[in-house]
Amino acid sequence: MDFLALILIAVGLAMDAFAVSIGCGLTVPSPKRRNAFKIAFSFGAFQAVMPVIGWWVGRFFAQYIKKFDHWIAFGLLFLIGIRMIYNALKSGKCESVSNPTNFKTLFLLSIATSIDALIIGVTFAFLQIRIITPVLIIGIITFAMSSIGLLIGHRLGCYFEKRAEIFGGIVLVGIGVKILIEHLFFGA
């Protein structure tokens, strides 16, 4: 997988955290640096750890499904992307989060926004991608986008929240289609 595809996957995955960060920015009266760092770090760390867990699980199963792993990668990315788009279009109101700096709330939000990253880790194992570079890219991009999301949420409210999730979903679907085309037509 090329570097651009990794960046696009990281951006796509970070869109959930970005959208939730916008919601967090709505409820934080003043996004203090410490609180912004705490939220962004938590989202970035979970987005980086979850693919490692998925990768380990995927490596165990990869040998059994080698012949159709590209279909699984395509299916997972496609479903994640469609789910993100659907959820963004389905929700009527902008959701705000009560006290996002509370440990329990932040922990649950971090897990919720990183489930997709767990599945991506499985996909990386099926595609035999070394995990360290994607994990670093995903964590750093999620941290940066979450920080920006907090500021946007504080200043502009929920205007961007749905658009961010839709964009992230489109990116993931596009990457899934690219993987499928590469394997079917170019034998990558």
CYANA upper distance limits for C-alpha pairs under 8 A (distance plus 0.5 A):
  1 MET  CA      5 ALA  CA      6.97
  1 MET  CA      6 LEU  CA      7.57
  1 MET  CA    129 ILE  CA      7.76
  2 ASP  CA      6 LEU  CA      7.04
  3 PHE  CA      7 ILE  CA      6.77
  4 LEU  CA      8 LEU  CA      6.67
  5 ALA  CA      9 ILE  CA      6.58
  5 ALA  CA    175 ILE  CA      7.44
  6 LEU  CA     10 ALA  CA      6.58
  6 LEU  CA    134 PRO  CA      6.77
  6 LEU  CA    137 ILE  CA      8.00
  7 ILE  CA     11 VAL  CA      6.64
  7 ILE  CA    137 ILE  CA      7.39
  7 ILE  CA    138 ILE  CA      8.18
  8 LEU  CA     12 GLY  CA      6.51
  8 LEU  CA    171 VAL  CA      7.11
  8 LEU  CA    172 LEU  CA      8.28
  8 LEU  CA    175 ILE  CA      8.28
  9 ILE  CA     13 LEU  CA      6.55
  9 ILE  CA    138 ILE  CA      8.33
  9 ILE  CA    171 VAL  CA      7.60
  9 ILE  CA    172 LEU  CA      6.77
  9 ILE  CA    175 ILE  CA      7.68
 10 ALA  CA     14 ALA  CA      6.47
 10 ALA  CA    134 PRO  CA      8.24
 10 ALA  CA    137 ILE  CA      7.02
 10 ALA  CA    138 ILE  CA      5.02
 10 ALA  CA    139 GLY  CA      8.49
 10 ALA  CA    141 ILE  CA      6.92
 10 ALA  CA    142 THR  CA      7.76
 11 VAL  CA     15 MET  CA      6.83
 11 VAL  CA    138 ILE  CA      8.01
 11 VAL  CA    141 ILE  CA      7.11
 11 VAL  CA    142 THR  CA      7.83
 11 VAL  CA    168 GLY  CA      7.30
 12 GLY  CA     16 ASP  CA      8.49
 12 GLY  CA    167 PHE  CA      7.86
 12 GLY  CA    168 GLY  CA      4.45
 12 GLY  CA    169 GLY  CA      6.97
 12 GLY  CA    170 ILE  CA      8.44
 12 GLY  CA    171 VAL  CA      6.10
 12 GLY  CA    172 LEU  CA      6.27
 13 LEU  CA     17 ALA  CA      8.25
 13 LEU  CA     47 GLN  CA      8.44
 13 LEU  CA    114 SER  CA      8.28
 13 LEU  CA    116 ASP  CA      7.35
 13 LEU  CA    117 ALA  CA      7.02
 13 LEU  CA    138 ILE  CA      8.06
 13 LEU  CA    142 THR  CA      8.21
 13 LEU  CA    168 GLY  CA      7.15
 13 LEU  CA    172 LEU  CA      8.31
 14 ALA  CA     18 PHE  CA      6.42
 14 ALA  CA     47 GLN  CA      8.32
 14 ALA  CA    138 ILE  CA      7.88
 14 ALA  CA    141 ILE  CA      7.34
 14 ALA  CA    142 THR  CA      5.21
 14 ALA  CA    145 MET  CA      7.25
 14 ALA  CA    146 SER  CA      8.16
 14 ALA  CA    168 GLY  CA      8.10
 15 MET  CA     19 ALA  CA      6.44
 15 MET  CA    142 THR  CA      8.46
 15 MET  CA    145 MET  CA      8.28
 15 MET  CA    164 ALA  CA      6.23
 15 MET  CA    165 GLU  CA      5.94
 15 MET  CA    167 PHE  CA      8.18
 15 MET  CA    168 GLY  CA      5.74
 16 ASP  CA     20 VAL  CA      6.68
 16 ASP  CA     84 MET  CA      8.39
 16 ASP  CA    113 THR  CA      6.04
 16 ASP  CA    164 ALA  CA      8.31
 16 ASP  CA    165 GLU  CA      6.56
 16 ASP  CA    168 GLY  CA      8.14
 17 ALA  CA     21 SER  CA      6.37
 17 ALA  CA     43 PHE  CA      6.87
 17 ALA  CA    110 SER  CA      8.30
 17 ALA  CA    113 THR  CA      5.99
 17 ALA  CA    114 SER  CA      8.37
 17 ALA  CA    142 THR  CA      7.33
 17 ALA  CA    145 MET  CA      8.18
 17 ALA  CA    146 SER  CA      6.45
 18 PHE  CA     22 ILE  CA      6.79
 18 PHE  CA    142 THR  CA      7.92
 18 PHE  CA    145 MET  CA      6.07
 18 PHE  CA    146 SER  CA      5.24
 18 PHE  CA    148 ILE  CA      8.12
 18 PHE  CA    149 GLY  CA      5.55
 18 PHE  CA    150 LEU  CA      8.35
 18 PHE  CA    161 GLU  CA      8.25
 18 PHE  CA    164 ALA  CA      7.74
 19 ALA  CA     23 GLY  CA      7.03
 19 ALA  CA    149 GLY  CA      7.21
 19 ALA  CA    160 PHE  CA      8.23
 19 ALA  CA    161 GLU  CA      5.24
 19 ALA  CA    162 LYS  CA      7.69
 19 ALA  CA    164 ALA  CA      6.72
 19 ALA  CA    165 GLU  CA      6.97
 20 VAL  CA     24 CYS  CA      6.64
 20 VAL  CA    109 LEU  CA      8.38
 20 VAL  CA    113 THR  CA      8.38
 20 VAL  CA    149 GLY  CA      8.31
 20 VAL  CA    161 GLU  CA      8.18
 21 SER  CA     25 GLY  CA      6.48
 21 SER  CA     39 ILE  CA      8.28
 21 SER  CA     40 ALA  CA      8.38
 21 SER  CA    146 SER  CA      5.91
 21 SER  CA    147 SER  CA      7.92
 21 SER  CA    149 GLY  CA      5.39
 21 SER  CA    150 LEU  CA      5.37
 21 SER  CA    153 GLY  CA      7.48
 22 ILE  CA     26 LEU  CA      6.91
 22 ILE  CA    146 SER  CA      8.43
 22 ILE  CA    149 GLY  CA      5.12
 22 ILE  CA    150 LEU  CA      5.52
 22 ILE  CA    151 LEU  CA      7.89
 22 ILE  CA    152 ILE  CA      6.60
 22 ILE  CA    153 GLY  CA      4.34
 22 ILE  CA    154 HIS  CA      7.69
 22 ILE  CA    157 GLY  CA      7.42
 22 ILE  CA    158 CYS  CA      7.23
 22 ILE  CA    160 PHE  CA      8.39
 22 ILE  CA    161 GLU  CA      6.79
 23 GLY  CA     27 THR  CA      7.40
 23 GLY  CA     94 CYS  CA      7.85
 23 GLY  CA     95 GLU  CA      6.53
 23 GLY  CA     96 SER  CA      5.15
 23 GLY  CA     97 VAL  CA      6.58
 23 GLY  CA    150 LEU  CA      8.12
 23 GLY  CA    153 GLY  CA      6.50
 23 GLY  CA    157 GLY  CA      8.05
 23 GLY  CA    158 CYS  CA      7.40
 23 GLY  CA    161 GLU  CA      8.06
 24 CYS  CA     28 VAL  CA      6.72
 24 CYS  CA     96 SER  CA      6.82
 24 CYS  CA     97 VAL  CA      6.11
 24 CYS  CA     98 SER  CA      8.35
 24 CYS  CA     99 ASN  CA      8.36
 24 CYS  CA    100 PRO  CA      6.39
 24 CYS  CA    150 LEU  CA      6.78
 24 CYS  CA    153 GLY  CA      7.39
 25 GLY  CA     29 PRO  CA      8.38
 25 GLY  CA     31 PRO  CA      7.38
 25 GLY  CA    149 GLY  CA      7.62
 25 GLY  CA    150 LEU  CA      4.78
 25 GLY  CA    151 LEU  CA      6.74
 25 GLY  CA    152 ILE  CA      7.53
 25 GLY  CA    153 GLY  CA      4.65
 25 GLY  CA    154 HIS  CA      4.85
 25 GLY  CA    155 ARG  CA      8.43
 25 GLY  CA    157 GLY  CA      8.17
 26 LEU  CA     96 SER  CA      6.83
 26 LEU  CA     97 VAL  CA      8.44
 26 LEU  CA    150 LEU  CA      8.35
 26 LEU  CA    153 GLY  CA      5.53
 26 LEU  CA    154 HIS  CA      5.51
 26 LEU  CA    157 GLY  CA      6.41
 26 LEU  CA    158 CYS  CA      8.26
 27 THR  CA     96 SER  CA      6.84
 27 THR  CA     97 VAL  CA      6.90
 27 THR  CA     98 SER  CA      7.06
 27 THR  CA     99 ASN  CA      7.45
 27 THR  CA    100 PRO  CA      8.28
 27 THR  CA    154 HIS  CA      8.17
 28 VAL  CA     99 ASN  CA      7.69
 28 VAL  CA    100 PRO  CA      8.15
 28 VAL  CA    154 HIS  CA      7.71
 29 PRO  CA    154 HIS  CA      8.20
 30 SER  CA    154 HIS  CA      8.08
 31 PRO  CA     35 ASN  CA      7.00
 31 PRO  CA     36 ALA  CA      6.44
 31 PRO  CA    150 LEU  CA      7.67
 31 PRO  CA    151 LEU  CA      7.61
 31 PRO  CA    154 HIS  CA      7.71
 32 LYS  CA     36 ALA  CA      6.53
 33 ARG  CA     37 PHE  CA      6.39
 34 ARG  CA     38 LYS  CA      6.58
 35 ASN  CA     39 ILE  CA      6.72
 35 ASN  CA    101 THR  CA      6.94
 36 ALA  CA     40 ALA  CA      6.53
 36 ALA  CA    147 SER  CA      6.72
 36 ALA  CA    150 LEU  CA      7.34
 37 PHE  CA     41 PHE  CA      6.16
 37 PHE  CA    147 SER  CA      7.65
 38 LYS  CA     42 SER  CA      6.58
 38 LYS  CA    101 THR  CA      7.80
 39 ILE  CA     43 PHE  CA      6.77
 39 ILE  CA    100 PRO  CA      8.03
 39 ILE  CA    101 THR  CA      7.17
 39 ILE  CA    106 LEU  CA      7.43
 39 ILE  CA    146 SER  CA      8.04
 39 ILE  CA    147 SER  CA      8.40
 40 ALA  CA     44 GLY  CA      6.52
 40 ALA  CA    142 THR  CA      7.91
 40 ALA  CA    143 PHE  CA      5.30
 40 ALA  CA    144 ALA  CA      7.73
 40 ALA  CA    145 MET  CA      8.48
 40 ALA  CA    146 SER  CA      5.50
 40 ALA  CA    147 SER  CA      5.95
 41 PHE  CA     45 ALA  CA      6.35
 41 PHE  CA    143 PHE  CA      6.21
 42 SER  CA     46 PHE  CA      6.66
 42 SER  CA    106 LEU  CA      7.89
 42 SER  CA    107 PHE  CA      8.12
 42 SER  CA    110 SER  CA      6.76
 43 PHE  CA     47 GLN  CA      6.59
 43 PHE  CA    109 LEU  CA      8.41
 43 PHE  CA    110 SER  CA      5.55
 43 PHE  CA    113 THR  CA      7.87
 43 PHE  CA    114 SER  CA      8.09
 43 PHE  CA    139 GLY  CA      8.49
 43 PHE  CA    142 THR  CA      7.15
 43 PHE  CA    143 PHE  CA      7.00
 43 PHE  CA    146 SER  CA      7.72
 44 GLY  CA     48 ALA  CA      6.67
 44 GLY  CA    138 ILE  CA      7.87
 44 GLY  CA    139 GLY  CA      4.87
 44 GLY  CA    140 ILE  CA      6.87
 44 GLY  CA    141 ILE  CA      7.99
 44 GLY  CA    142 THR  CA      5.32
 44 GLY  CA    143 PHE  CA      4.99
 44 GLY  CA    146 SER  CA      8.36
 45 ALA  CA     49 VAL  CA      6.63
 45 ALA  CA    139 GLY  CA      6.37
 45 ALA  CA    143 PHE  CA      8.40
 46 PHE  CA     50 MET  CA      6.42
 46 PHE  CA    110 SER  CA      6.53
 46 PHE  CA    111 ILE  CA      7.20
 46 PHE  CA    114 SER  CA      6.57
 46 PHE  CA    139 GLY  CA      8.23
 47 GLN  CA     51 PRO  CA      7.56
 47 GLN  CA    110 SER  CA      8.38
 47 GLN  CA    113 THR  CA      8.16
 47 GLN  CA    114 SER  CA      5.52
 47 GLN  CA    117 ALA  CA      6.37
 47 GLN  CA    135 VAL  CA      8.34
 47 GLN  CA    138 ILE  CA      6.95
 47 GLN  CA    139 GLY  CA      6.14
 47 GLN  CA    142 THR  CA      7.51
 48 ALA  CA     52 VAL  CA      7.69
 48 ALA  CA    117 ALA  CA      8.23
 48 ALA  CA    135 VAL  CA      5.35
 48 ALA  CA    136 LEU  CA      7.10
 48 ALA  CA    138 ILE  CA      6.41
 48 ALA  CA    139 GLY  CA      5.12
 49 VAL  CA     53 ILE  CA      7.13
 49 VAL  CA    135 VAL  CA      7.84
 50 MET  CA     54 GLY  CA      6.77
 50 MET  CA    114 SER  CA      7.01
 50 MET  CA    115 ILE  CA      7.63
 50 MET  CA    117 ALA  CA      6.14
 50 MET  CA    118 LEU  CA      4.97
 50 MET  CA    121 GLY  CA      7.60
 51 PRO  CA     55 TRP  CA      6.31
 51 PRO  CA    117 ALA  CA      5.63
 51 PRO  CA    118 LEU  CA      4.95
 51 PRO  CA    119 ILE  CA      7.44
 51 PRO  CA    120 ILE  CA      6.53
 51 PRO  CA    121 GLY  CA      4.22
 51 PRO  CA    122 VAL  CA      7.62
 51 PRO  CA    131 ILE  CA      8.41
 51 PRO  CA    135 VAL  CA      7.32
 52 VAL  CA     56 TRP  CA      6.76
 52 VAL  CA    118 LEU  CA      7.89
 52 VAL  CA    121 GLY  CA      6.44
 52 VAL  CA    131 ILE  CA      7.32
 52 VAL  CA    135 VAL  CA      7.82
 53 ILE  CA     57 VAL  CA      6.93
 53 ILE  CA    118 LEU  CA      6.97
 53 ILE  CA    121 GLY  CA      7.41
 54 GLY  CA     58 GLY  CA      6.43
 54 GLY  CA    117 ALA  CA      8.37
 54 GLY  CA    118 LEU  CA      5.20
 54 GLY  CA    119 ILE  CA      6.40
 54 GLY  CA    120 ILE  CA      7.54
 54 GLY  CA    121 GLY  CA      4.75
 54 GLY  CA    122 VAL  CA      4.95
 54 GLY  CA    123 THR  CA      8.46
 54 GLY  CA    125 ALA  CA      8.35
 55 TRP  CA     59 ARG  CA      6.47
 55 TRP  CA    118 LEU  CA      8.27
 55 TRP  CA    120 ILE  CA      8.45
 55 TRP  CA    121 GLY  CA      4.79
 55 TRP  CA    122 VAL  CA      5.14
 55 TRP  CA    123 THR  CA      7.84
 55 TRP  CA    124 PHE  CA      6.73
 55 TRP  CA    125 ALA  CA      5.43
 55 TRP  CA    131 ILE  CA      7.79
 56 TRP  CA     60 PHE  CA      7.12
 56 TRP  CA    121 GLY  CA      8.41
 56 TRP  CA    122 VAL  CA      7.96
 56 TRP  CA    125 ALA  CA      7.83
 57 VAL  CA     61 PHE  CA      7.32
 57 VAL  CA    122 VAL  CA      7.00
 58 GLY  CA     62 ALA  CA      6.20
 58 GLY  CA    121 GLY  CA      7.79
 58 GLY  CA    122 VAL  CA      4.84
 58 GLY  CA    123 THR  CA      7.56
 58 GLY  CA    124 PHE  CA      8.29
 58 GLY  CA    125 ALA  CA      5.51
 58 GLY  CA    126 PHE  CA      6.72
 59 ARG  CA     63 GLN  CA      7.93
 59 ARG  CA    122 VAL  CA      7.98
 59 ARG  CA    125 ALA  CA      5.60
 59 ARG  CA    126 PHE  CA      7.33
 61 PHE  CA     65 ILE  CA      7.27
 62 ALA  CA     66 LYS  CA      6.29
 62 ALA  CA     69 ASP  CA      7.97
 62 ALA  CA    125 ALA  CA      7.17
 62 ALA  CA    126 PHE  CA      5.67
 65 ILE  CA     69 ASP  CA      6.30
 66 LYS  CA    126 PHE  CA      7.65
 68 PHE  CA     72 ILE  CA      7.22
 69 ASP  CA     73 ALA  CA      6.66
 69 ASP  CA    126 PHE  CA      6.11
 69 ASP  CA    127 LEU  CA      7.56
 70 HIS  CA     74 PHE  CA      6.53
 70 HIS  CA    126 PHE  CA      8.07
 70 HIS  CA    127 LEU  CA      7.74
 70 HIS  CA    179 ILE  CA      7.13
 70 HIS  CA    180 LEU  CA      6.33
 70 HIS  CA    183 HIS  CA      7.06
 71 TRP  CA     75 GLY  CA      6.46
 71 TRP  CA    180 LEU  CA      7.00
 72 ILE  CA     76 LEU  CA      6.50
 72 ILE  CA    123 THR  CA      7.93
 73 ALA  CA     77 LEU  CA      6.65
 73 ALA  CA    123 THR  CA      5.62
 73 ALA  CA    126 PHE  CA      7.86
 73 ALA  CA    127 LEU  CA      8.31
 73 ALA  CA    176 GLY  CA      7.04
 73 ALA  CA    179 ILE  CA      7.95
 73 ALA  CA    180 LEU  CA      8.40
 74 PHE  CA     78 PHE  CA      6.36
 74 PHE  CA    173 VAL  CA      8.42
 74 PHE  CA    175 ILE  CA      8.43
 74 PHE  CA    176 GLY  CA      4.70
 74 PHE  CA    177 VAL  CA      6.68
 74 PHE  CA    179 ILE  CA      6.98
 74 PHE  CA    180 LEU  CA      6.36
 75 GLY  CA     79 LEU  CA      6.45
 75 GLY  CA    176 GLY  CA      7.68
 76 LEU  CA     80 ILE  CA      6.57
 76 LEU  CA    119 ILE  CA      7.64
 76 LEU  CA    120 ILE  CA      8.20
 76 LEU  CA    123 THR  CA      8.10
 76 LEU  CA    176 GLY  CA      8.27
 77 LEU  CA     81 GLY  CA      6.52
 77 LEU  CA    120 ILE  CA      7.96
 77 LEU  CA    172 LEU  CA      6.00
 77 LEU  CA    173 VAL  CA      6.22
 77 LEU  CA    175 ILE  CA      7.73
 77 LEU  CA    176 GLY  CA      5.63
 78 PHE  CA     82 ILE  CA      6.56
 78 PHE  CA    172 LEU  CA      7.06
 78 PHE  CA    173 VAL  CA      4.99
 78 PHE  CA    174 GLY  CA      8.41
 78 PHE  CA    176 GLY  CA      6.33
 78 PHE  CA    177 VAL  CA      8.22
 79 LEU  CA     83 ARG  CA      6.44
 79 LEU  CA    173 VAL  CA      8.21
 80 ILE  CA     84 MET  CA      6.71
 80 ILE  CA    116 ASP  CA      7.21
 80 ILE  CA    169 GLY  CA      7.45
 80 ILE  CA    172 LEU  CA      7.69
 80 ILE  CA    173 VAL  CA      8.24
 81 GLY  CA     85 ILE  CA      6.80
 81 GLY  CA    168 GLY  CA      7.45
 81 GLY  CA    169 GLY  CA      4.09
 81 GLY  CA    170 ILE  CA      6.49
 81 GLY  CA    171 VAL  CA      7.80
 81 GLY  CA    172 LEU  CA      5.58
 81 GLY  CA    173 VAL  CA      5.66
 82 ILE  CA     86 TYR  CA      6.46
 82 ILE  CA    169 GLY  CA      6.44
 82 ILE  CA    170 ILE  CA      8.12
 82 ILE  CA    173 VAL  CA      7.64
 83 ARG  CA     87 ASN  CA      6.47
 83 ARG  CA    169 GLY  CA      7.84
 84 MET  CA     88 ALA  CA      6.67
 84 MET  CA    165 GLU  CA      6.34
 84 MET  CA    166 ILE  CA      6.85
 84 MET  CA    168 GLY  CA      7.75
 84 MET  CA    169 GLY  CA      5.58
 85 ILE  CA     89 LEU  CA      6.74
 85 ILE  CA    165 GLU  CA      6.77
 85 ILE  CA    166 ILE  CA      5.05
 85 ILE  CA    167 PHE  CA      8.30
 85 ILE  CA    168 GLY  CA      8.43
 85 ILE  CA    169 GLY  CA      5.83
 85 ILE  CA    170 ILE  CA      7.89
 86 TYR  CA     90 LYS  CA      6.32
 87 ASN  CA     91 SER  CA      6.59
 88 ALA  CA    162 LYS  CA      5.49
 88 ALA  CA    163 ARG  CA      8.06
 88 ALA  CA    165 GLU  CA      6.42
 88 ALA  CA    166 ILE  CA      6.70
 89 LEU  CA    162 LYS  CA      7.63
 89 LEU  CA    166 ILE  CA      8.38
 94 CYS  CA    158 CYS  CA      5.95
 94 CYS  CA    161 GLU  CA      7.90
 95 GLU  CA    158 CYS  CA      8.45
 99 ASN  CA    105 THR  CA      7.80
100 PRO  CA    105 THR  CA      6.25
100 PRO  CA    106 LEU  CA      6.04
101 THR  CA    105 THR  CA      7.54
101 THR  CA    106 LEU  CA      6.40
102 ASN  CA    106 LEU  CA      6.45
103 PHE  CA    107 PHE  CA      6.42
104 LYS  CA    108 LEU  CA      6.70
105 THR  CA    109 LEU  CA      6.60
106 LEU  CA    110 SER  CA      6.45
107 PHE  CA    111 ILE  CA      6.81
108 LEU  CA    112 ALA  CA      6.55
109 LEU  CA    113 THR  CA      6.56
110 SER  CA    114 SER  CA      6.71
111 ILE  CA    115 ILE  CA      6.77
114 SER  CA    118 LEU  CA      7.14
115 ILE  CA    119 ILE  CA      7.25
116 ASP  CA    120 ILE  CA      6.77
117 ALA  CA    121 GLY  CA      6.68
118 LEU  CA    122 VAL  CA      7.22
119 ILE  CA    123 THR  CA      6.92
120 ILE  CA    124 PHE  CA      6.66
121 GLY  CA    125 ALA  CA      6.87
121 GLY  CA    131 ILE  CA      8.38
122 VAL  CA    126 PHE  CA      6.90
123 THR  CA    127 LEU  CA      6.75
124 PHE  CA    128 GLN  CA      6.51
124 PHE  CA    129 ILE  CA      5.64
124 PHE  CA    130 ARG  CA      8.12
124 PHE  CA    131 ILE  CA      7.73
125 ALA  CA    129 ILE  CA      6.53
125 ALA  CA    130 ARG  CA      8.42
130 ARG  CA    134 PRO  CA      8.30
131 ILE  CA    135 VAL  CA      6.59
132 ILE  CA    136 LEU  CA      6.76
133 THR  CA    137 ILE  CA      6.69
134 PRO  CA    138 ILE  CA      6.42
135 VAL  CA    139 GLY  CA      6.53
136 LEU  CA    140 ILE  CA      6.56
137 ILE  CA    141 ILE  CA      6.49
138 ILE  CA    142 THR  CA      6.45
139 GLY  CA    143 PHE  CA      6.58
140 ILE  CA    144 ALA  CA      6.69
141 ILE  CA    145 MET  CA      6.47
142 THR  CA    146 SER  CA      6.33
143 PHE  CA    147 SER  CA      6.73
144 ALA  CA    148 ILE  CA      6.83
145 MET  CA    149 GLY  CA      6.42
146 SER  CA    150 LEU  CA      6.69
147 SER  CA    151 LEU  CA      7.14
148 ILE  CA    152 ILE  CA      6.67
149 GLY  CA    153 GLY  CA      6.37
150 LEU  CA    154 HIS  CA      6.63
151 LEU  CA    155 ARG  CA      6.69
152 ILE  CA    156 LEU  CA      5.88
152 ILE  CA    157 GLY  CA      7.28
153 GLY  CA    157 GLY  CA      5.04
153 GLY  CA    158 CYS  CA      6.96
156 LEU  CA    160 PHE  CA      8.35
158 CYS  CA    162 LYS  CA      8.04
159 TYR  CA    163 ARG  CA      8.29
160 PHE  CA    164 ALA  CA      6.56
161 GLU  CA    165 GLU  CA      7.19
162 LYS  CA    166 ILE  CA      6.76
163 ARG  CA    167 PHE  CA      6.60
164 ALA  CA    168 GLY  CA      6.68
165 GLU  CA    169 GLY  CA      6.66
166 ILE  CA    170 ILE  CA      6.77
167 PHE  CA    171 VAL  CA      6.75
168 GLY  CA    172 LEU  CA      6.85
169 GLY  CA    173 VAL  CA      6.75
170 ILE  CA    174 GLY  CA      6.60
171 VAL  CA    175 ILE  CA      6.77
172 LEU  CA    176 GLY  CA      6.74
173 VAL  CA    177 VAL  CA      6.77
174 GLY  CA    178 LYS  CA      6.68
175 ILE  CA    179 ILE  CA      6.76
176 GLY  CA    180 LEU  CA      6.81
177 VAL  CA    181 ILE  CA      6.61
178 LYS  CA    182 GLU  CA      6.59
179 ILE  CA    183 HIS  CA      6.79
180 LEU  CA    184 LEU  CA      6.52
181 ILE  CA    185 PHE  CA      6.19
181 ILE  CA    186 PHE  CA      7.83
182 GLU  CA    186 PHE  CA      5.50
182 GLU  CA    187 GLY  CA      6.74
182 GLU  CA    188 ALA  CA      6.05
183 HIS  CA    187 GLY  CA      5.05
183 HIS  CA    188 ALA  CA      5.50
